[in-house]
Every structure is written in C-alpha cells, then in structure tokens.
Amino acid sequence: MSQVPTRQLREAASTAPLTAVIRHARDASQSWPHDLLEAFCLRMSSQGMCVSRALMQHDRRYGLEQLSHAHNMADDALRVMAVQLFRHFEARQSGISAHH
C-alpha cells in the first residue's frame, strides 16, 4: 500500500476550495445555453438590435433588459427564445436544475 506524503495532502486540500470557486464562477458565467444565446443574438441582429454575448453572460441587468426588448418585439420566434432564456435564467438563479 502506497502512502501519499503529508505535504501533497496539504497542497491538495488547499487547492480544493479554489477549484470549487473556479467551477462555481464558470457555472455562473454560463447562465445561458450557448446555442440558444447564439440564436437569440443572431435573431436580435436581424431585427436591428446589436446584443453583446459577453454582456449577456456577465451583466444580469443587461441580459434581462435584452430579453425584455426581445419579448416586446413583433417577432414570435424571438419572443419564444426570450421566454426560454428567461426561464433558464430564472431556474439558474433559484438553483433549480434546467433539465426538467
């Protein structure tokens, strides 16, 4: 039976919380499904509205504002995308899995 040196155990233990923080930050930055966000941005562009993917992912207020604009447009497909994105966002904020 091999033994792991104590120093390696301490190093692994000290990086575990950092790994969890990085994973949580990565999960939080991916609050939108990539393909749906891409389609949403392209559809908004076709309506003359430029949407920043980076701001959608990192600025909650901006993202919700864009969804509101999309929902109020006379484009049924865009409205459906906005509702889907909002539901996903709402589920992520509440901690509910979006795979229902």
All heavy atoms as an XYZ file, in Angstrom:
791
protein
N       0.844     -1.168      0.000
C       0.000      0.000      0.000
C       0.893      1.237      0.000
O       1.786      1.357      0.803
C      -0.884     -0.057      1.249
C      -1.798      1.108      1.361
S      -3.122      0.862      2.559
C      -2.306      1.133      4.084
N       0.648      2.141     -0.942
C       1.482      3.345     -1.012
C       0.884      4.439     -0.145
O      -0.318      4.499      0.067
C       1.613      3.824     -2.454
O       0.379      4.302     -2.911
N       1.759      5.294      0.321
C       1.314      6.404      1.155
C       1.585      7.706      0.428
O       2.628      7.855     -0.214
C       2.049      6.394      2.490
C       1.677      5.210      3.350
C       2.382      5.285      4.689
O       3.316      6.053      4.883
N       1.914      4.469      5.625
N       0.661      8.619      0.509
C       0.841      9.945     -0.084
C       1.517     10.811      0.963
O       1.050     10.878      2.102
C      -0.522     10.557     -0.481
C      -0.342     11.943     -1.045
C      -1.238      9.650     -1.466
N       2.609     11.462      0.588
C       3.286     12.330      1.564
C       2.337     13.402      2.099
O       1.450     13.877      1.411
C       4.421     12.960      0.753
C       4.630     12.032     -0.405
C       3.297     11.420     -0.679
N       2.551     13.775      3.359
C       1.698     14.752      4.034
C       1.668     16.082      3.289
O       0.631     16.729      3.199
C       2.206     14.971      5.476
O       2.302     13.705      6.116
C       1.272     15.866      6.246
N       2.788     16.496      2.728
C       2.865     17.770      2.008
C       1.898     17.771      0.824
O       1.205     18.738      0.582
C       4.288     18.010      1.532
C       4.446     19.278      0.759
C       5.898     19.515      0.398
N       5.978     20.573     -0.583
C       6.864     20.646     -1.519
N       7.805     19.719     -1.620
N       6.884     21.638     -2.367
N       1.834     16.667      0.084
C       0.928     16.582     -1.055
C      -0.527     16.641     -0.607
O      -1.367     17.224     -1.265
C       1.190     15.308     -1.854
C       2.471     15.362     -2.647
C       2.732     14.056     -3.375
O       2.313     12.988     -2.918
N       3.416     14.142     -4.503
N      -0.826     16.032      0.514
C      -2.193     16.084      1.040
C      -2.581     17.507      1.410
O      -3.690     17.950      1.127
C      -2.335     15.172      2.259
C      -2.339     13.674      1.981
C      -2.347     12.904      3.284
C      -3.542     13.300      1.133
N      -1.657     18.225      2.055
C      -1.938     19.619      2.422
C      -2.144     20.468      1.179
O      -3.040     21.298      1.120
C      -0.788     20.192      3.261
C      -0.872     19.837      4.714
C       0.130     20.642      5.493
N       1.471     20.448      4.929
C       2.519     19.993      5.599
N       2.405     19.703      6.863
N       3.673     19.834      5.018
N      -1.311     20.280      0.149
C      -1.446     21.057     -1.079
C      -2.774     20.751     -1.765
O      -3.456     21.652     -2.238
C      -0.284     20.769     -2.026
C       1.018     21.367     -1.571
C       2.200     20.928     -2.438
O       2.003     20.145     -3.382
O       3.308     21.398     -2.169
N      -3.137     19.493     -1.811
C      -4.412     19.114     -2.431
C      -5.577     19.718     -1.653
O      -6.536     20.213     -2.243
C      -4.546     17.605     -2.496
N      -5.507     19.705     -0.351
C      -6.578     20.265      0.476
C      -6.680     21.774      0.307
O      -7.767     22.340      0.311
C      -6.348     19.913      1.943
N      -5.538     22.439      0.137
C      -5.569     23.895     -0.004
C      -6.066     24.333     -1.373
O      -6.590     25.421     -1.516
C      -4.187     24.493      0.273
O      -3.296     24.125     -0.768
N      -5.940     23.497     -2.400
C      -6.427     23.870     -3.726
C      -7.874     23.454     -3.955
O      -8.519     23.950     -4.854
C      -5.552     23.264     -4.840
O      -5.590     21.846     -4.731
C      -4.138     23.787     -4.782
N      -8.406     22.561     -3.125
C      -9.783     22.098     -3.302
C     -10.792     23.250     -3.235
O     -11.647     23.367     -4.106
C     -10.124     21.018     -2.290
N     -10.735     24.142     -2.227
C     -11.692     25.255     -2.198
C     -11.529     26.178     -3.410
O     -12.510     26.658     -3.956
C     -11.359     25.990     -0.905
C     -10.671     24.977     -0.056
C      -9.934     24.086     -1.021
N     -10.298     26.401     -3.861
C     -10.056     27.244     -5.024
C     -10.679     26.624     -6.265
O     -11.320     27.308     -7.059
C      -8.546     27.437     -5.226
C      -8.138     28.283     -6.425
C      -8.742     29.678     -6.319
C      -6.644     28.366     -6.535
N     -10.548     25.322     -6.410
C     -11.152     24.623     -7.543
C     -12.663     24.782     -7.515
O     -13.282     25.014     -8.548
C     -10.764     23.132     -7.519
O      -9.343     23.032     -7.491
C     -11.306     22.399     -8.722
N     -13.265     24.674     -6.351
C     -14.712     24.830     -6.225
C     -15.145     26.246     -6.597
O     -16.155     26.439     -7.265
C     -15.163     24.496     -4.808
N     -14.375     27.245     -6.183
C     -14.689     28.638     -6.519
C     -14.601     28.857     -8.020
O     -15.477     29.487     -8.618
C     -13.732     29.604     -5.765
C     -13.851     31.015     -6.308
C     -14.026     29.568     -4.283
N     -13.569     28.331     -8.647
C     -13.403     28.481    -10.094
C     -14.551     27.792    -10.823
O     -15.117     28.346    -11.760
C     -12.036     27.923    -10.550
C     -10.913     28.804    -10.016
C     -11.968     27.814    -12.069
C      -9.526     28.215    -10.172
N     -14.911     26.593    -10.391
C     -16.010     25.864    -11.023
C     -17.312     26.647    -10.881
O     -18.079     26.771    -11.811
C     -16.155     24.474    -10.412
C     -17.177     23.618    -11.144
C     -17.305     22.201    -10.584
N     -16.037     21.579    -10.264
C     -15.640     21.266     -9.036
N     -16.419     21.496     -8.003
N     -14.473     20.695     -8.815
N     -17.567     27.212     -9.678
C     -18.789     27.980     -9.455
C     -18.811     29.228    -10.340
O     -19.837     29.554    -10.921
C     -18.916     28.380     -7.989
C     -20.107     29.234     -7.713
N     -21.387     28.745     -7.759
C     -20.216     30.555     -7.428
C     -22.232     29.719     -7.495
N     -21.550     30.824     -7.297
N     -17.677     29.911    -10.461
C     -17.614     31.104    -11.309
C     -17.875     30.736    -12.764
O     -18.574     31.450    -13.484
C     -16.247     31.778    -11.166
N     -17.322     29.615    -13.210
C     -17.530     29.175    -14.587
C     -19.004     28.833    -14.803
O     -19.604     29.208    -15.792
C     -16.645     27.973    -14.903
C     -16.744     27.528    -16.331
C     -15.768     26.412    -16.679
N     -15.698     25.402    -15.642
C     -14.570     24.952    -15.118
N     -13.418     25.404    -15.535
N     -14.590     24.020    -14.189
N     -19.635     28.150    -13.844
C     -21.058     27.806    -13.953
C     -21.911     29.067    -13.988
O     -22.862     29.156    -14.750
C     -21.498     26.925    -12.789
C     -20.915     25.528    -12.864
O     -20.406     25.141    -13.941
O     -20.953     24.830    -11.835
N     -21.585     30.033    -13.138
C     -22.365     31.267    -13.088
C     -22.242     32.058    -14.380
O     -23.184     32.704    -14.818
C     -21.907     32.124    -11.909
N     -21.071     32.015    -15.010
C     -20.883     32.773    -16.249
C     -21.604     32.109    -17.411
O     -21.813     32.724    -18.437
C     -19.396     32.926    -16.568
O     -18.858     31.696    -17.011
N     -22.001     30.860    -17.264
C     -22.700     30.152    -18.321
C     -24.184     30.049    -17.991
O     -24.797     29.013    -18.082
C     -22.090     28.761    -18.516
C     -20.675     28.824    -18.998
C     -20.067     27.451    -19.117
O     -20.695     26.445    -18.862
N     -18.818     27.413    -19.516
N     -24.762     31.205    -17.581
C     -26.160     31.178    -17.207
C     -27.092     31.025    -18.391
O     -28.260     30.829    -18.198
C     -26.577     32.421    -16.455
O     -25.596     33.287    -16.188
N     -26.594     31.107    -19.580
C     -27.413     30.963    -20.775
C     -26.933     29.752    -21.571
O     -25.738     29.552    -21.726
C     -27.291     32.194    -21.668
C     -27.419     33.497    -20.962
C     -26.416     34.361    -20.668
C     -28.614     34.111    -20.456
N     -26.914     35.465    -20.023
C     -28.252     35.334    -19.884
C     -29.946     33.718    -20.447
C     -29.188     36.189    -19.301
C     -30.874     34.571    -19.864
C     -30.494     35.788    -19.303
N     -27.843     28.976    -22.127
C     -27.423     27.875    -23.013
C     -26.753     28.471    -24.258
O     -27.309     29.378    -24.886
C     -28.737     27.181    -23.382
C     -29.754     27.701    -22.422
C     -29.271     29.019    -21.921
N     -25.585     27.983    -24.582
C     -24.773     28.582    -25.653
C     -25.520     28.669    -26.983
O     -25.560     29.735    -27.599
C     -23.469     27.793    -25.826
C     -22.627     28.300    -26.944
N     -21.917     29.485    -26.854
C     -22.422     27.830    -28.189
C     -21.293     29.706    -28.004
N     -21.586     28.705    -28.818
N     -26.092     27.564    -27.439
C     -26.752     27.561    -28.752
C     -27.957     28.486    -28.787
O     -28.181     29.190    -29.769
C     -27.172     26.141    -29.149
C     -25.978     25.236    -29.385
O     -24.860     25.748    -29.625
O     -26.160     24.005    -29.325
N     -28.724     28.494    -27.716
C     -29.897     29.364    -27.659
C     -29.478     30.827    -27.602
O     -30.084     31.678    -28.266
C     -30.768     28.999    -26.457
C     -32.083     29.753    -26.305
C     -32.943     29.643    -27.572
C     -32.844     29.240    -25.093
N     -28.440     31.130    -26.841
C     -27.940     32.507    -26.776
C     -27.442     32.960    -28.140
O     -27.715     34.083    -28.571
C     -26.823     32.631    -25.741
C     -26.193     34.023    -25.606
C     -27.239     35.061    -25.212
C     -25.065     33.991    -24.596
N     -26.736     32.077    -28.836
C     -26.232     32.403    -30.174
C     -27.392     32.701    -31.126
O     -27.384     33.713    -31.845
C     -25.403     31.228    -30.705
C     -24.676     31.502    -31.983
C     -23.500     32.442    -31.801
O     -22.959     32.535    -30.694
O     -23.125     33.096    -32.794
N     -28.403     31.847    -31.125
C     -29.578     32.051    -31.988
C     -30.311     33.341    -31.617
O     -30.757     34.092    -32.492
C     -30.511     30.850    -31.888
N     -30.403     33.600    -30.319
C     -31.064     34.818    -29.841
C     -30.338     36.064    -30.351
O     -30.971     36.991    -30.868
C     -31.104     34.808    -28.310
C     -31.642     36.072    -27.705
C     -33.003     36.311    -27.662
C     -30.782     37.009    -27.159
C     -33.509     37.476    -27.091
C     -31.276     38.170    -26.592
C     -32.631     38.411    -26.560
N     -29.030     36.074    -30.201
C     -28.242     37.236    -30.644
C     -28.364     37.454    -32.151
O     -28.500     38.597    -32.610
C     -26.783     37.079    -30.233
S     -26.531     37.181    -28.445
N     -28.332     36.374    -32.915
C     -28.475     36.496    -34.371
C     -29.860     37.008    -34.742
O     -30.003     37.855    -35.627
C     -28.195     35.154    -35.048
C     -26.744     34.700    -35.040
C     -26.631     33.274    -35.576
C     -25.881     35.656    -35.853
N     -30.880     36.510    -34.062
C     -32.246     36.949    -34.353
C     -32.435     38.412    -33.969
O     -33.101     39.171    -34.673
C     -33.239     36.056    -33.604
C     -34.667     36.238    -33.991
C     -34.916     35.616    -35.346
N     -36.317     35.732    -35.710
C     -36.932     34.878    -36.488
N     -36.275     33.861    -36.995
N     -38.187     35.057    -36.775
N     -31.869     38.811    -32.850
C     -31.934     40.224    -32.440
C     -31.232     41.092    -33.478
O     -31.714     42.165    -33.828
C     -31.298     40.419    -31.063
C     -32.134     39.917    -29.909
S     -33.597     40.908    -29.571
C     -32.869     42.242    -28.604
N     -30.099     40.615    -33.971
C     -29.366     41.351    -35.002
C     -30.212     41.526    -36.257
O     -30.209     42.595    -36.880
C     -28.071     40.607    -35.335
O     -27.378     41.270    -36.346
N     -30.961     40.501    -36.628
C     -31.819     40.601    -37.811
C     -32.936     41.621    -37.607
O     -33.511     42.117    -38.573
C     -32.414     39.235    -38.173
O     -33.443     38.878    -37.276
N     -33.219     41.958    -36.352
C     -34.215     42.979    -36.021
C     -33.582     44.356    -35.801
O     -34.243     45.289    -35.364
C     -34.986     42.566    -34.760
C     -35.816     41.326    -34.915
C     -36.991     41.544    -35.861
O     -37.581     42.616    -35.900
N     -37.302     40.521    -36.639
N     -32.267     44.444    -36.069
C     -31.567     45.720    -35.930
C     -31.065     46.015    -34.527
O     -30.684     47.141    -34.226
N     -31.064     45.021    -33.657
C     -30.600     45.198    -32.288
C     -29.294     44.429    -32.089
O     -29.271     43.214    -32.230
C     -31.632     44.661    -31.294
C     -32.989     45.309    -31.351
S     -33.042     46.909    -30.557
C     -32.759     46.481    -28.870
N     -28.246     45.146    -31.783
C     -26.953     44.510    -31.528
C     -26.909     44.080    -30.061
O     -27.119     44.885    -29.164
C     -25.829     45.498    -31.824
S     -24.204     44.795    -31.586
N     -26.650     42.792    -29.836
C     -26.605     42.252    -28.477
C     -25.214     41.698    -28.208
O     -24.682     40.927    -28.998
C     -27.667     41.138    -28.302
C     -27.556     40.501    -26.931
C     -29.063     41.691    -28.525
N     -24.636     42.096    -27.102
C     -23.313     41.615    -26.704
C     -23.440     40.301    -25.948
O     -24.068     40.248    -24.884
C     -22.627     42.652    -25.817
O     -21.506     42.102    -25.181
N     -22.835     39.243    -26.489
C     -22.864     37.950    -25.806
C     -22.140     38.027    -24.466
O     -22.580     37.442    -23.474
C     -22.235     36.871    -26.682
C     -23.099     36.485    -27.846
C     -22.311     35.609    -28.835
N     -23.008     35.447    -30.090
C     -22.998     36.336    -31.076
N     -22.312     37.466    -30.959
N     -23.661     36.123    -32.193
N     -21.026     38.746    -24.458
C     -20.251     38.875    -23.216
C     -21.068     39.579    -22.141
O     -21.096     39.136    -20.986
C     -18.963     39.639    -23.482
N     -21.742     40.663    -22.497
C     -22.566     41.350    -21.509
C     -23.765     40.505    -21.092
O     -24.173     40.526    -19.935
C     -23.035     42.709    -22.041
C     -21.973     43.794    -22.075
C     -22.513     45.060    -22.736
C     -21.461     44.098    -20.672
N     -24.325     39.754    -22.020
C     -25.428     38.857    -21.668
C     -24.977     37.870    -20.600
O     -25.729     37.551    -19.686
C     -25.926     38.078    -22.897
C     -26.743     38.862    -23.875
S     -28.385     39.333    -23.283
C     -29.221     37.753    -23.197
N     -23.752     37.383    -20.699
C     -23.255     36.377    -19.772
C     -22.789     36.950    -18.444
O     -22.824     36.268    -17.431
C     -22.119     35.589    -20.416
C     -22.596     34.741    -21.565
C     -21.455     34.000    -22.237
O     -20.297     34.330    -22.069
N     -21.801     32.992    -23.024
N     -22.356     38.212    -18.450
C     -21.722     38.734    -17.243
C     -22.437     39.912    -16.591
O     -22.019     40.363    -15.527
C     -20.276     39.120    -17.543
C     -19.466     37.958    -18.020
N     -19.100     36.919    -17.184
C     -18.990     37.637    -19.235
C     -18.418     36.029    -17.882
N     -18.340     36.439    -19.124
N     -23.481     40.422    -17.222
C     -24.200     41.559    -16.659
C     -25.684     41.204    -16.607
O     -26.393     41.252    -17.615
C     -23.970     42.809    -17.510
C     -24.590     44.057    -16.918
O     -25.539     43.955    -16.117
O     -24.133     45.161    -17.273
N     -26.134     40.841    -15.438
C     -27.506     40.370    -15.248
C     -28.527     41.393    -15.734
O     -29.484     41.057    -16.433
C     -27.705     40.072    -13.762
C     -29.068     39.593    -13.431
C     -29.160     39.247    -11.931
N     -30.558     39.126    -11.602
C     -31.162     39.830    -10.666
N     -30.492     40.676     -9.945
N     -32.437     39.668    -10.442
N     -28.338     42.642    -15.372
C     -29.282     43.693    -15.759
C     -29.350     43.837    -17.282
O     -30.427     43.934    -17.852
C     -28.895     45.018    -15.128
C     -29.847     46.148    -15.531
C     -29.442     47.459    -14.963
N     -29.708     47.455    -13.533
C     -29.254     48.378    -12.703
N     -28.492     49.351    -13.146
N     -29.553     48.334    -11.434
N     -28.196     43.841    -17.920
C     -28.148     43.951    -19.375
C     -28.896     42.783    -20.019
O     -29.694     42.968    -20.938
C     -26.694     43.975    -19.857
C     -26.548     43.989    -21.364
C     -26.579     45.182    -22.063
C     -26.386     42.799    -22.081
C     -26.450     45.193    -23.447
C     -26.267     42.804    -23.451
C     -26.292     44.008    -24.130
O     -26.171     44.024    -25.498
N     -28.629     41.579    -19.539
C     -29.260     40.394    -20.097
C     -30.773     40.441    -19.993
O     -31.495     40.181    -20.961
N     -31.261     40.804    -18.818
C     -32.704     40.874    -18.625
C     -33.327     42.000    -19.465
O     -34.445     41.857    -19.968
C     -33.030     41.058    -17.141
C     -32.680     39.856    -16.265
C     -32.918     40.177    -14.793
C     -33.449     38.614    -16.689
N     -32.596     43.063    -19.626
C     -33.082     44.165    -20.466
C     -33.220     43.727    -21.923
O     -34.211     44.042    -22.587
C     -32.104     45.338    -20.356
C     -32.588     46.611    -20.985
C     -31.617     47.745    -20.693
O     -31.557     48.191    -19.536
O     -30.921     48.172    -21.639
N     -32.238     42.976    -22.420
C     -32.308     42.488    -23.801
C     -33.470     41.515    -23.977
O     -34.160     41.524    -24.997
C     -30.987     41.830    -24.217
C     -29.794     42.760    -24.210
C     -30.062     44.060    -24.947
O     -30.534     44.063    -26.081
N     -29.761     45.179    -24.301
N     -33.692     40.663    -22.977
C     -34.823     39.737    -23.041
C     -36.141     40.501    -23.071
O     -37.069     40.131    -23.796
C     -34.798     38.768    -21.859
C     -33.628     37.795    -21.806
C     -33.755     36.893    -20.588
C     -33.504     36.999    -23.076
N     -36.212     41.572    -22.321
C     -37.417     42.397    -22.305
C     -37.657     43.039    -23.669
O     -38.780     43.038    -24.177
C     -37.283     43.479    -21.223
O     -38.394     44.340    -21.253
N     -36.591     43.587    -24.267
C     -36.718     44.176    -25.614
C     -37.218     43.131    -26.601
O     -38.109     43.400    -27.401
C     -35.379     44.728    -26.109
C     -34.917     45.951    -25.401
N     -35.705     47.058    -25.178
C     -33.710     46.244    -24.852
C     -35.020     47.982    -24.529
N     -33.804     47.510    -24.317
N     -36.614     41.949    -26.547
C     -36.977     40.879    -27.482
C     -38.430     40.460    -27.290
O     -39.154     40.226    -28.263
C     -36.061     39.677    -27.289
N     -38.857     40.385    -26.052
C     -40.224     39.947    -25.766
C     -41.252     40.944    -26.292
O     -42.361     40.565    -26.664
C     -40.408     39.747    -24.260
C     -41.647     39.007    -23.923
N     -42.825     39.647    -23.622
C     -41.902     37.680    -23.860
C     -43.762     38.736    -23.389
N     -43.221     37.540    -23.520
N     -40.882     42.218    -26.352
C     -41.804     43.264    -26.794
C     -41.787     43.488    -28.300
O     -42.556     44.312    -28.797
C     -41.510     44.568    -26.066
C     -41.831     44.473    -24.587
O     -42.773     43.794    -24.198
N     -41.037     45.119    -23.765
N     -40.932     42.784    -29.026
C     -40.872     42.935    -30.482
C     -41.961     42.102    -31.154
O     -42.458     41.142    -30.581
C     -39.505     42.525    -31.005
C     -38.418     43.477    -30.631
S     -36.896     42.999    -31.438
C     -35.840     44.293    -30.848
N     -42.278     42.481    -32.357
C     -43.310     41.768    -33.128
C     -42.684     40.602    -33.888
O     -42.827     40.477    -35.102
C     -44.003     42.728    -34.084
N     -41.967     39.748    -33.172
C     -41.307     38.588    -33.769
C     -41.566     37.407    -32.840
O     -40.975     37.303    -31.763
C     -39.807     38.866    -33.909
C     -39.044     37.738    -34.566
O     -39.452     36.566    -34.450
O     -38.004     38.024    -35.190
N     -42.484     36.541    -33.258
C     -42.889     35.424    -32.393
C     -41.733     34.498    -32.042
O     -41.619     34.048    -30.900
C     -44.017     34.626    -33.046
C     -45.323     35.411    -33.095
O     -45.494     36.331    -32.269
O     -46.161     35.098    -33.959
N     -40.858     34.209    -33.005
C     -39.717     33.321    -32.738
C     -38.781     33.952    -31.709
O     -38.276     33.266    -30.808
C     -38.962     33.006    -34.027
N     -38.563     35.240    -31.834
C     -37.700     35.950    -30.887
C     -38.338     35.973    -29.500
O     -37.654     35.780    -28.493
C     -37.442     37.369    -31.386
C     -36.371     38.170    -30.682
C     -35.033     37.431    -30.668
C     -36.214     39.522    -31.354
N     -39.629     36.152    -29.447
C     -40.349     36.146    -28.170
C     -40.213     34.779    -27.487
O     -39.969     34.690    -26.284
C     -41.816     36.484    -28.396
C     -42.584     36.702    -27.103
C     -44.007     37.189    -27.337
N     -44.012     38.515    -27.937
C     -44.514     38.795    -29.151
N     -45.073     37.853    -29.872
N     -44.471     40.017    -29.625
N     -40.325     33.709    -28.262
C     -40.188     32.359    -27.709
C     -38.766     32.161    -27.163
O     -38.579     31.608    -26.068
C     -40.524     31.292    -28.774
C     -40.096     29.904    -28.319
C     -42.013     31.312    -29.092
N     -37.765     32.616    -27.912
C     -36.373     32.499    -27.438
C     -36.177     33.277    -26.145
O     -35.522     32.788    -25.219
C     -35.404     33.029    -28.493
C     -35.200     32.135    -29.663
S     -33.960     32.872    -30.748
C     -34.666     32.481    -32.323
N     -36.748     34.477    -26.085
C     -36.609     35.306    -24.882
C     -37.240     34.602    -23.676
O     -36.667     34.604    -22.585
C     -37.247     36.674    -25.106
N     -38.391     33.993    -23.875
C     -39.056     33.278    -22.782
C     -38.212     32.080    -22.349
O     -38.022     31.839    -21.154
C     -40.486     32.848    -23.191
C     -41.067     31.864    -22.186
C     -41.381     34.062    -23.340
N     -37.669     31.335    -23.312
C     -36.829     30.180    -22.978
C     -35.590     30.617    -22.204
O     -35.211     29.993    -21.202
C     -36.415     29.432    -24.239
C     -37.539     28.697    -24.900
C     -37.121     28.104    -26.239
O     -36.206     28.584    -26.898
N     -37.807     27.046    -26.640
N     -34.950     31.684    -22.665
C     -33.755     32.184    -21.982
C     -34.107     32.680    -20.579
O     -33.373     32.425    -19.620
C     -33.088     33.290    -22.795
C     -32.303     32.810    -24.004
C     -31.942     33.981    -24.915
C     -31.049     32.060    -23.585
N     -35.232     33.370    -20.459
C     -35.619     33.869    -19.143
C     -35.898     32.720    -18.183
O     -35.483     32.752    -17.024
C     -36.844     34.785    -19.229
C     -37.258     35.288    -17.872
C     -36.528     36.288    -17.248
C     -38.332     34.734    -17.211
C     -36.882     36.735    -15.981
C     -38.695     35.172    -15.949
C     -37.968     36.180    -15.333
N     -36.584     31.699    -18.654
C     -36.869     30.547    -17.800
C     -35.586     29.861    -17.352
O     -35.452     29.441    -16.209
C     -37.787     29.562    -18.516
C     -39.204     30.059    -18.590
C     -40.112     29.069    -19.243
N     -41.476     29.576    -19.272
C     -42.389     29.179    -20.117
N     -42.106     28.243    -21.010
N     -43.592     29.692    -20.084
N     -34.634     29.750    -18.273
C     -33.346     29.151    -17.915
C     -32.642     30.018    -16.879
O     -32.123     29.515    -15.881
C     -32.479     28.984    -19.165
C     -31.180     28.322    -18.879
N     -31.058     26.961    -18.738
C     -29.950     28.837    -18.669
C     -29.796     26.669    -18.461
N     -29.120     27.786    -18.412
N     -32.643     31.324    -17.110
C     -32.008     32.261    -16.184
C     -32.658     32.178    -14.803
O     -31.979     32.088    -13.785
C     -32.123     33.687    -16.734
C     -31.637     34.737    -15.782
C     -30.287     35.007    -15.666
C     -32.532     35.453    -15.005
C     -29.833     35.977    -14.777
C     -32.084     36.416    -14.127
C     -30.738     36.680    -14.015
N     -33.968     32.172    -14.780
C     -34.709     32.110    -13.527
C     -34.404     30.813    -12.769
O     -34.199     30.822    -11.557
C     -36.200     32.217    -13.838
C     -37.083     32.402    -12.646
C     -38.520     32.627    -13.053
O     -39.020     31.908    -13.941
O     -39.128     33.519    -12.471
N     -34.337     29.717    -13.496
C     -34.018     28.430    -12.877
C     -32.608     28.447    -12.305
O     -32.374     27.942    -11.199
C     -34.168     27.296    -13.895
N     -31.664     29.029    -13.032
C     -30.274     29.100    -12.546
C     -30.191     29.960    -11.297
O     -29.477     29.632    -10.357
C     -29.351     29.674    -13.615
C     -29.198     28.836    -14.845
C     -28.304     27.691    -14.621
N     -26.989     28.188    -14.286
C     -25.928     27.460    -14.128
N     -26.009     26.173    -14.295
N     -24.786     27.963    -13.801
N     -30.929     31.065    -11.267
C     -30.893     31.957    -10.116
C     -31.507     31.307     -8.882
O     -31.074     31.557     -7.778
C     -31.628     33.273    -10.435
C     -30.935     34.112    -11.465
C     -29.564     34.552    -11.035
O     -29.387     35.143     -9.969
N     -28.561     34.272    -11.828
N     -32.515     30.470     -9.102
C     -33.189     29.834     -7.968
C     -32.519     28.532     -7.553
O     -32.875     27.949     -6.549
C     -34.657     29.587     -8.298
O     -34.758     28.605     -9.316
N     -31.578     28.064     -8.363
C     -30.887     26.811     -8.053
C     -31.612     25.584     -8.549
O     -31.206     24.461     -8.255
N     -32.663     25.766     -9.322
C     -33.413     24.632     -9.872
C     -32.714     24.159    -11.139
O     -32.322     24.968    -11.970
C     -34.856     25.039    -10.214
C     -35.579     25.499     -8.947
C     -35.606     23.914    -10.887
C     -36.919     26.136     -9.207
N     -32.591     22.872    -11.291
C     -31.980     22.320    -12.489
C     -32.818     22.658    -13.704
O     -34.040     22.553    -13.683
C     -31.842     20.804    -12.365
O     -31.381     20.267    -13.577
N     -32.170     23.036    -14.815
C     -32.878     23.419    -16.019
C     -33.208     22.219    -16.889
O     -33.749     22.353    -17.961
C     -32.039     24.413    -16.810
N     -32.906     21.006    -16.438
C     -33.094     19.808    -17.250
C     -34.435     19.140    -16.970
O     -34.574     17.946    -17.044
C     -31.968     18.800    -17.007
C     -30.642     19.347    -17.378
N     -30.268     19.543    -18.677
C     -29.607     19.774    -16.621
C     -29.045     20.038    -18.717
N     -28.633     20.186    -17.464
N     -35.463     19.894    -16.612
C     -36.784     19.323    -16.324
C     -37.537     19.091    -17.606
O     -37.568     19.799    -18.494
C     -37.592     20.263    -15.451
C     -37.097     20.280    -14.030
N     -35.802     20.165    -13.703
C     -37.767     20.407    -12.863
C     -35.672     20.229    -12.374
N     -36.866     20.370    -11.867
